[in-house]
Amino acid sequence: MQAFVDVESLACRRCRATAIEQSARRLRPTGSGRSATVSHGDGTPDELPGAGTFTVQCALRLAPMFFVRPGELRRAEWKHFDLKKGEWRYLVTKTNTEHLVPLAAQAVAILRDLHALTGQRRHVLPGRDPKKPMSDAAVNAALRRMGYDTRTEITGHGFRAMARTILHRELGIAPEVNEHQLAHRVPDVLGTAYNRTKFVKERRRMMQQWADYLDKLKAGATVIPLHGQTASPESRRG
């Protein structure tokens, strides 16, 4: 079983906010506000040198922004996205519930770029076989190529714990809004375990605020480190 990222102890060891900050800083924006790129031999841009194909790079950029379960991201299908409305709606197989991911402007921009490459296929992030989704090992393999230890530092699933902690502690997001966006089953006073439309306005604001926060990390903004020895059990939920 792969280790989840330990947000607080990792921050203490490196005296920085989180591994998200470090990976995000590798996407240095140009004067136009877009990240600097080089080109693969096939002409596709390389925004994360060493990470792999453009599709894998997009997965790495979307993973912390969406903080959904890795399998949900890699199996995402274009038919479930509405880029005009800025929405991604799909069924969470773990809980058999419908889920809504509001799309920040930055996410829509990435998806539009990706659509030019994979838009005619079923999956947003296809694998080597165009009829199948990206491999479940692709993101972690890319992180290792970028120099991260996926046993002790960061995994694809670890972005969920990171986002959950930072959204609450750094950005002041209410726990109930955060938990709904994570698609966790948290009963309310009426006993409803999860409602995909609950806190939609707040979740839209939160997702844009989160994407803006990640942009600040890319630009080199100072972020207050998270302190402590171990992540709480709650931060390791699925």
Buried (B, 14 or more C-beta within 10 A) or exposed (E): EEBBBBBBBBBBEBEBBBBBBBBBBBBEEEEEEEBEBEEEEEEBBBBBEEBBBBBBBBBBBBBBBBBBBBBBBBBBBBEBBEBEEBBBBBEBEEBEBBBBBBBBEBBBBBBEBBBEBBEEBBBBBBBEEEEBBBBEEBBBBBBBBBEBEBEEBBBBBBBBBBBBBBBBBBBEBEEEBBBBBBBBEBEEEEEEEBBBEBBBEBBBBBBBBBBEBBBEBBEEEEBEBBEBEEBEEEBBBE
